[in-house]
Amino acid sequence: MGPRTAILPERFRSLPNSGDAPGCSILMTNLLVGGVHPWLYPCRQISLGIKALHKKCYLDKVYILPDTELYKIFFPPVELVINSGYISDFSKAVADRLSRKTTRLTMEYCGLQRVFLRDTLEKVVLNYNVIDEVRFDSEKDLKVWALHMMSNSLRDVSFVQNMTALVILNLRSNFIATVSWETFKNLKSLVTLELGRNRLKTIDGGGVQLPSLKRLLLDGNALYSIDLSNVNLKQVKELNISSNELLSLNLFNFEQTFPVLVTLDISNNPWNCGRRQRLEDWMILKNVTKHQSNTSEVRCVEDHLQTIALTVPDGTDRFRDDFQRLQYFYYDQLGDHDANQRLSMAKARSGRLQYDLGQLNRFAHTTEQKINLI
């Protein structure tokens, strides 16, 4: 387990910056004669701060097993970076060994399978483990604003739905196959959402508003459709949907959802050529920068009949939107004079338009079925 090192007495904690980490290690070793409690895991390196001797403690080869006597573990009251070891279950009992002054915790390459988030933590980095379960006492008490869980074994992301302090959420390179916009509806402060390199095929819709979201990364999944019909992502400036299975996007919903988009990566999808060209024309019109992934580009599919079928949803939704606006206009124009007659006429027209819209929807569905059989 390596040599033990002491926690510094209070009189040494405000010493000026007098050297690098090795010099501090010598000082700490000399303090052992004072009989203070040792840390079970000494710092390999200590980054020095201006007002405190310890700002960040780097630990290696931290092993906490089911039979480990937890009362012997003393973590220093600073930012902790654990770079290696084995802690399969970072349980509540283990988390309680952290100092309440520790607000930033990094554990990478530690074989973590389950992790408990203590309510004192603010930034947590848990990349390169095998985590499939995240626990905590109460979401309302969590202060975590940055959660990085790249390259783990997560399949379910519902644990984040009430972590309302989140600003950065990185769930890249996990095993997430299904997700709904509803999962993130309470994350009103979320600025960055990374779901790249998972197993997503679709993202379910819902009346969701994410008013702070600016970066949305969905690259490297298996998305063949993205439901944006009732999603408000009006502050997103960077969107990456590269390396998926997208043939087309409903451009009407797309421009409604992302009105301030600045950069967009659509590369490495098997686009229908006509639909891709339409999307690229829209990007030029809206002055959206086209990003290109470094990997080789997938060729688009030249199929004019398919282009027509894939264009139908755009027209249908535009027609539905115009129809709704027309209804609002009629209702606004209804006055007290002869209101019943005018209302009756408006309802009759609405009924006819609804019938026509239903016919158009059925035609679009039939056409899509025929395309899929070709």
C-alpha positions as CSV (number, residue, x, y, z in Angstrom):
1,M,0.0,0.0,0.0
2,G,3.1,2.3,0.2
3,P,4.4,4.5,3.0
4,R,1.9,6.3,5.1
5,T,1.8,10.1,5.1
6,A,0.4,12.4,7.7
7,I,-2.4,15.0,7.7
8,L,-0.8,18.3,8.4
9,P,-1.5,20.1,11.6
10,E,-3.3,23.4,11.4
11,R,-0.2,25.6,11.8
12,F,1.3,24.2,8.6
13,R,-1.8,24.6,6.4
14,S,-1.2,28.3,5.6
15,L,2.5,28.0,4.8
16,P,3.6,30.0,1.7
17,N,4.4,28.3,-1.5
18,S,8.0,27.3,-0.9
19,G,8.6,24.6,-3.4
20,D,7.2,21.8,-5.5
21,A,5.3,18.6,-4.5
22,P,8.4,16.5,-3.7
23,G,9.6,19.0,-1.1
24,C,6.2,18.9,0.6
25,S,6.3,15.1,0.7
26,I,9.5,15.3,2.6
27,L,7.9,17.7,5.1
28,M,4.9,15.5,5.5
29,T,7.1,12.4,6.1
30,N,8.9,14.2,8.8
31,L,5.7,15.1,10.5
32,L,5.0,11.4,11.2
33,V,7.0,11.7,14.4
34,G,4.3,13.9,15.7
35,G,2.0,11.0,16.0
36,V,-0.9,12.4,13.9
37,H,-3.3,10.0,12.1
38,P,-1.9,8.8,8.7
39,W,-3.7,8.8,5.5
40,L,-4.2,5.3,4.2
41,Y,-3.4,6.6,0.7
42,P,-0.6,9.2,0.4
43,C,-0.6,11.8,-2.4
44,R,1.6,11.0,-5.3
45,Q,1.7,14.6,-6.1
46,I,0.3,17.8,-4.5
47,S,-0.6,20.9,-6.5
48,L,0.2,23.9,-4.3
49,G,-2.2,26.8,-3.9
50,I,-1.6,30.4,-2.8
51,K,-3.5,30.3,0.5
52,A,-3.3,26.6,1.3
53,L,-0.5,24.1,1.2
54,H,-2.7,21.6,-0.6
55,K,-5.0,22.4,-3.5
56,K,-5.2,19.1,-5.3
57,C,-4.1,15.7,-4.2
58,Y,-3.3,12.9,-6.8
59,L,-3.7,9.4,-5.6
60,D,-2.6,6.1,-7.3
61,K,-3.5,2.5,-6.6
62,V,-6.4,3.1,-4.3
63,Y,-7.9,-0.3,-3.4
64,I,-11.1,-0.4,-1.4
65,L,-12.6,-3.9,-1.1
66,P,-15.6,-5.2,0.7
67,D,-13.4,-6.3,3.7
68,T,-11.5,-3.0,3.8
69,E,-11.7,-1.4,7.3
70,L,-13.1,2.0,6.3
71,Y,-12.3,3.7,9.6
72,K,-8.6,3.5,8.6
73,I,-9.2,5.6,5.5
74,F,-8.4,9.3,5.8
75,F,-8.8,11.3,2.6
76,P,-7.3,14.8,2.7
77,P,-9.7,17.8,2.7
78,V,-8.8,19.0,-0.8
79,E,-9.7,18.3,-4.5
80,L,-9.0,14.6,-5.0
81,V,-7.8,12.9,-8.2
82,I,-7.7,9.1,-8.0
83,N,-6.0,7.8,-11.2
84,S,-5.9,4.1,-10.6
85,G,-6.9,1.3,-8.3
86,Y,-10.0,-0.8,-7.7
87,I,-13.1,0.5,-5.9
88,S,-16.0,-1.6,-7.3
89,D,-18.6,0.0,-5.0
90,F,-18.0,3.6,-4.0
91,S,-20.8,3.3,-1.5
92,K,-22.3,5.8,0.9
93,A,-20.0,4.4,3.6
94,V,-17.0,5.1,1.4
95,A,-18.2,8.5,0.3
96,D,-18.6,9.5,3.9
97,R,-14.8,9.1,4.3
98,L,-14.4,12.2,2.1
99,S,-13.9,15.5,3.8
100,R,-16.9,17.8,3.6
101,K,-14.4,20.3,2.2
102,T,-13.8,18.1,-0.9
103,T,-16.1,19.5,-3.6
104,R,-14.3,18.1,-6.6
105,L,-13.6,14.5,-7.1
106,T,-12.0,12.6,-10.0
107,M,-11.9,8.8,-10.1
108,E,-10.7,7.2,-13.4
109,Y,-9.5,3.7,-14.2
110,C,-10.7,2.4,-10.8
111,G,-13.1,-0.3,-11.9
112,L,-16.1,1.5,-10.4
113,Q,-19.4,-0.2,-11.0
114,R,-21.6,1.6,-8.5
115,V,-21.1,5.1,-7.2
116,F,-22.7,7.2,-4.5
117,L,-22.7,11.0,-5.0
118,R,-22.3,12.9,-1.8
119,D,-24.2,16.1,-1.4
120,T,-21.1,18.2,-0.9
121,L,-19.7,17.4,-4.3
122,E,-19.9,20.0,-7.1
123,K,-17.7,18.7,-9.9
124,V,-17.4,14.9,-10.5
125,V,-15.3,13.1,-13.1
126,L,-15.8,9.4,-13.3
127,N,-14.5,8.5,-16.8
128,Y,-13.1,5.1,-17.8
129,N,-14.8,2.9,-15.3
130,V,-17.7,0.3,-15.7
131,I,-20.4,2.3,-13.8
132,D,-23.9,1.0,-14.3
133,E,-25.6,2.5,-11.2
134,V,-25.6,6.0,-9.7
135,R,-27.0,6.6,-6.2
136,F,-27.6,9.6,-3.9
137,D,-29.7,10.5,-0.9
138,S,-31.8,13.2,-2.4
139,E,-31.6,15.1,-5.8
140,K,-32.7,18.3,-4.1
141,D,-29.6,18.3,-2.0
142,L,-27.1,17.7,-4.8
143,K,-24.8,20.5,-5.8
144,V,-23.2,18.8,-8.7
145,W,-23.0,21.2,-11.7
146,A,-20.5,19.1,-13.8
147,L,-20.9,15.4,-14.2
148,H,-18.5,13.5,-16.5
149,M,-19.2,9.8,-17.0
150,M,-17.6,9.0,-20.3
151,S,-16.7,5.4,-21.2
152,N,-18.8,3.5,-18.6
153,S,-21.5,0.9,-18.7
154,L,-24.6,3.1,-18.3
155,R,-27.9,1.9,-19.9
156,D,-30.3,4.1,-18.0
157,V,-30.0,7.9,-17.6
158,S,-33.1,8.5,-15.5
159,F,-31.0,9.2,-12.5
160,V,-30.2,12.7,-13.9
161,Q,-33.8,13.9,-14.3
162,N,-33.9,15.9,-11.0
163,M,-30.3,16.9,-10.8
164,T,-31.3,20.5,-11.4
165,A,-27.9,22.1,-10.7
166,L,-26.3,20.4,-13.7
167,V,-24.6,22.7,-16.2
168,I,-22.4,20.1,-18.0
169,L,-23.5,16.4,-18.5
170,N,-21.2,14.1,-20.3
171,L,-22.5,10.6,-20.9
172,R,-20.4,9.8,-23.9
173,S,-19.4,6.2,-24.8
174,N,-21.8,4.2,-22.7
175,F,-24.5,1.6,-23.6
176,I,-27.5,4.0,-23.7
177,A,-30.0,2.6,-26.2
178,T,-33.2,4.7,-25.4
179,V,-33.7,8.2,-24.1
180,S,-36.5,10.7,-24.0
181,W,-36.3,14.5,-24.0
182,E,-38.5,14.2,-20.9
183,T,-35.5,12.9,-18.9
184,F,-33.9,16.4,-19.1
185,K,-36.9,18.6,-18.8
186,N,-36.0,19.7,-15.2
187,L,-32.4,20.6,-16.1
188,K,-33.1,24.3,-16.7
189,S,-29.4,25.2,-16.2
190,L,-28.0,22.6,-18.5
191,V,-25.6,24.1,-21.1
192,T,-23.8,21.1,-22.5
193,L,-25.3,17.6,-23.2
194,E,-23.0,14.9,-24.6
195,L,-24.7,11.6,-25.6
196,G,-22.3,10.7,-28.4
197,R,-21.1,7.2,-29.1
198,N,-24.0,5.4,-27.5
199,R,-26.6,3.1,-29.0
200,L,-29.4,5.5,-29.6
201,K,-31.7,4.8,-32.5
202,T,-34.4,7.5,-31.7
203,I,-35.0,10.2,-29.2
204,D,-38.6,10.4,-28.1
205,G,-40.3,13.7,-28.2
206,G,-42.3,15.7,-25.6
207,G,-43.2,19.2,-24.7
208,V,-39.7,19.9,-23.3
209,Q,-37.9,23.2,-22.9
210,L,-34.2,23.4,-22.2
211,P,-33.7,27.2,-22.1
212,S,-29.9,27.2,-21.3
213,L,-28.7,24.4,-23.6
214,K,-26.0,25.6,-26.1
215,R,-24.1,22.4,-27.0
216,L,-25.8,19.1,-28.1
217,L,-23.6,16.3,-29.2
218,L,-25.3,13.2,-30.6
219,D,-22.6,11.8,-32.9
220,G,-21.7,8.2,-33.2
221,N,-25.1,6.7,-32.5
222,A,-27.5,4.8,-34.7
223,L,-30.1,7.5,-35.0
224,Y,-32.4,7.2,-38.0
225,S,-34.9,9.8,-36.7
226,I,-34.9,12.7,-34.2
227,D,-38.3,13.8,-33.0
228,L,-38.2,17.6,-32.6
229,S,-41.9,18.3,-33.0
230,N,-42.5,19.6,-29.4
231,V,-38.9,20.3,-28.2
232,N,-37.7,23.8,-27.4
233,L,-33.9,24.1,-27.9
234,K,-33.9,27.6,-29.0
235,Q,-30.5,28.5,-27.5
236,V,-28.5,25.6,-29.0
237,K,-25.6,27.0,-31.0
238,E,-23.6,23.8,-31.6
239,L,-25.1,20.5,-32.9
240,N,-23.3,17.3,-33.9
241,I,-25.4,14.6,-35.5
242,S,-22.6,13.0,-37.5
243,S,-22.0,9.3,-37.9
244,N,-25.6,8.2,-37.5
245,E,-28.1,6.5,-39.8
246,L,-30.0,9.6,-40.9
247,L,-31.6,9.8,-44.3
248,S,-33.5,13.0,-43.8
249,L,-34.5,15.7,-41.3
250,N,-37.9,17.4,-41.0
251,L,-36.5,20.8,-41.9
252,F,-39.6,22.7,-40.8
253,N,-39.3,21.3,-37.2
254,F,-35.5,21.6,-37.4
255,E,-35.5,25.3,-38.1
256,Q,-38.2,25.9,-35.5
257,T,-36.2,24.0,-32.9
258,F,-32.7,25.5,-33.6
259,P,-33.3,29.2,-34.6
260,V,-29.8,30.4,-33.4
261,L,-27.7,27.5,-34.6
262,V,-24.1,28.5,-35.4
263,T,-22.3,25.2,-36.2
264,L,-23.7,21.9,-37.4
265,D,-21.9,18.6,-38.2
266,I,-24.1,16.3,-40.5
267,S,-21.3,14.2,-41.9
268,N,-21.1,10.4,-42.2
269,N,-24.8,9.8,-42.5
270,P,-26.4,7.8,-45.4
271,W,-28.4,10.9,-46.5
272,N,-30.9,11.0,-49.3
273,C,-29.0,13.3,-51.7
274,G,-32.0,15.6,-52.3
275,R,-32.7,16.0,-48.7
276,R,-29.0,16.6,-47.8
277,Q,-28.8,19.2,-50.5
278,R,-31.9,20.9,-49.1
279,L,-30.4,20.9,-45.6
280,E,-27.1,22.3,-46.9
281,D,-28.9,25.0,-48.8
282,W,-30.7,25.9,-45.6
283,M,-27.3,26.1,-43.7
284,I,-26.0,28.6,-46.3
285,L,-29.2,30.6,-46.1
286,K,-29.0,30.8,-42.3
287,N,-25.2,31.3,-42.2
288,V,-24.7,28.0,-40.2
289,T,-21.1,26.8,-40.3
290,K,-20.7,23.3,-41.6
291,H,-18.4,21.1,-39.6
292,Q,-16.8,18.0,-41.0
293,S,-15.6,14.9,-39.1
294,N,-12.2,13.6,-39.8
295,T,-13.4,10.2,-40.9
296,S,-14.2,9.4,-44.6
297,E,-17.5,10.6,-45.8
298,V,-20.5,8.3,-46.4
299,R,-22.0,8.8,-49.9
300,C,-25.5,10.0,-50.1
301,V,-28.3,7.9,-51.8
302,E,-29.6,9.3,-55.1
303,D,-33.3,8.3,-55.2
304,H,-35.8,10.9,-56.5
305,L,-38.9,8.9,-55.4
306,Q,-37.5,8.6,-51.9
307,T,-36.7,12.4,-51.9
308,I,-40.4,13.1,-52.7
309,A,-41.6,10.8,-49.9
310,L,-39.1,12.2,-47.4
311,T,-40.2,15.8,-48.3
312,V,-43.8,15.1,-47.4
313,P,-43.4,15.5,-43.6
314,D,-42.0,19.0,-44.1
315,G,-45.0,20.1,-46.2
316,T,-47.4,18.4,-43.8
317,D,-46.1,20.2,-40.8
318,R,-45.9,23.5,-42.6
319,F,-49.5,23.1,-43.6
320,R,-50.6,22.1,-40.1
321,D,-48.8,25.2,-38.7
322,D,-50.5,27.5,-41.3
323,F,-53.8,25.9,-40.4
324,Q,-53.4,26.5,-36.7
325,R,-52.4,30.1,-37.4
326,L,-55.5,30.5,-39.6
327,Q,-57.7,29.1,-36.8
328,Y,-56.3,31.7,-34.4
329,F,-56.9,34.4,-36.9
330,Y,-60.6,33.4,-37.3
331,Y,-61.2,33.3,-33.6
332,D,-59.5,36.7,-33.1
333,Q,-61.8,38.2,-35.8
334,L,-65.0,36.9,-34.3
335,G,-66.9,39.8,-32.8
336,D,-70.2,40.2,-30.9
337,H,-72.2,41.0,-34.1
338,D,-73.6,37.8,-35.6
339,A,-70.9,35.8,-33.7
340,N,-72.8,32.4,-33.9
341,Q,-73.0,32.5,-37.7
342,R,-69.4,33.4,-38.1
343,L,-68.3,30.8,-35.6
344,S,-70.3,28.2,-37.4
345,M,-68.6,29.1,-40.7
346,A,-65.2,29.0,-39.1
347,K,-65.9,25.5,-37.6
348,A,-67.1,24.3,-41.0
349,R,-63.9,25.5,-42.7
350,S,-61.8,24.0,-39.9
351,G,-63.5,20.7,-40.3
352,R,-62.8,20.7,-44.0
353,L,-59.2,21.6,-43.5
354,Q,-58.8,18.9,-40.9
355,Y,-60.2,16.3,-43.3
356,D,-57.8,17.5,-46.0
357,L,-54.9,17.3,-43.5
358,G,-55.9,13.7,-42.6
359,Q,-55.9,12.7,-46.2
360,L,-52.5,14.2,-46.7
361,N,-51.1,12.4,-43.6
362,R,-52.5,9.1,-44.9
363,F,-51.0,9.7,-48.3
364,A,-47.6,10.4,-46.8
365,H,-47.7,7.3,-44.7
366,T,-48.7,5.1,-47.7
367,T,-45.9,6.6,-49.8
368,E,-43.3,6.0,-47.1
369,Q,-44.4,2.4,-46.8
370,K,-44.0,1.9,-50.5
371,I,-40.6,3.5,-50.4
372,N,-39.5,1.1,-47.6
373,L,-40.5,-1.9,-49.8
374,I,-38.4,-0.8,-52.7
